[in-house]
Amino acid sequence: IRCVKNGGEITNNGASRNSSPSISISQDTVREAIYTTVTIGSQTWMAENLDYIAEGNKSRCYDNVRGYNSCDQNGNFYRYEAALGINNNCSVTGNPWVFATEEDVQTLITAVGGVEKLASVGMGGTNESEFTIYASGHYSYAGDNFVPAAASEYASCFWLWDDDDSMNGSSDKRPAYCLKTSGGAVIGEKALINMNEAHSVRFIRSKDCK
């Protein structure tokens, strides 16, 4: 899950990058932990995956250890309902970090000039946006195992806000924005993902919750 930010306490502001005046890096507190955030155009997103341990065994990270390609880099993978529990309604709680919509993602891609600029170099992208999506794979609760990017249809996915229009009548799947590589190119698309799978969370900061 990735969130966009509008207002709230900033713990450490970073300067704009000279290579792209529309991109700036800072930090903010999400679920009592400090995360790097990136402002691109009119949006502010988490620039790393959420790494909060959800209650009830509803989140996992690789081997549940810290280090490269584990919790520190990829964060936790979440069942959709667990992600919803983390994403409190800002109008009730004042939490400004919320699920992104497909429209939010398309606005982001347009602002940076292509989905490959969101992906890490290791995934075949350029990461010029500092958004830093890694080829993280996902966790399967049905198989009780981690599925690496190379063995998955998508290299990386993060959950999207679930509205009636995005569901297409499905009761066991939820929407996510997913990246994969094909022919050396990075491709991004909305996908309906089985709820037995656990994927990343990136929040966007809400403009309606100040």
Rosetta blueprint (number, residue, H / E / L):
1 I L
2 R E
3 C E
4 V E
5 K L
6 N L
7 G L
8 G L
9 E L
10 I E
11 T E
12 N E
13 N E
14 G E
15 A E
16 S E
17 R L
18 N L
19 S L
20 S L
21 P L
22 S L
23 I E
24 S E
25 I E
26 S E
27 Q E
28 D E
29 T E
30 V E
31 R L
32 E L
33 A E
34 I E
35 Y E
36 T E
37 T E
38 V E
39 T E
40 I E
41 G L
42 S L
43 Q E
44 T E
45 W E
46 M E
47 A L
48 E L
49 N L
50 L L
51 D L
52 Y L
53 I L
54 A L
55 E L
56 G L
57 N L
58 K L
59 S E
60 R E
61 C L
62 Y H
63 D H
64 N H
65 V L
66 R L
67 G L
68 Y L
69 N L
70 S L
71 C H
72 D H
73 Q H
74 N H
75 G L
76 N L
77 F E
78 Y E
79 R L
80 Y H
81 E H
82 A H
83 A H
84 L H
85 G H
86 I H
87 N L
88 N L
89 N L
90 C H
91 S H
92 V H
93 T H
94 G L
95 N L
96 P L
97 W E
98 V E
99 F E
100 A L
101 T L
102 E H
103 E H
104 D H
105 V H
106 Q H
107 T H
108 L H
109 I H
110 T H
111 A H
112 V H
113 G L
114 G L
115 V H
116 E H
117 K H
118 L L
119 A E
120 S L
121 V H
122 G H
123 M H
124 G L
125 G L
126 T L
127 N L
128 E L
129 S L
130 E L
131 F L
132 T L
133 I E
134 Y L
135 A L
136 S L
137 G L
138 H E
139 Y E
140 S E
141 Y L
142 A L
143 G L
144 D L
145 N E
146 F E
147 V E
148 P L
149 A H
150 A H
151 A H
152 S L
153 E L
154 Y L
155 A L
156 S E
157 C E
158 F E
159 W E
160 L L
161 W L
162 D L
163 D L
164 D H
165 D H
166 S H
167 M H
168 N L
169 G L
170 S L
171 S L
172 D L
173 K E
174 R E
175 P E
176 A E
177 Y E
178 C E
179 L E
180 K E
181 T E
182 S E
183 G L
184 G L
185 A E
186 V E
187 I E
188 G E
189 E E
190 K E
191 A E
192 L E
193 I E
194 N E
195 M L
196 N L
197 E E
198 A E
199 H E
200 S E
201 V L
202 R L
203 F E
204 I E
205 R E
206 S L
207 K L
208 D L
209 C L
210 K L
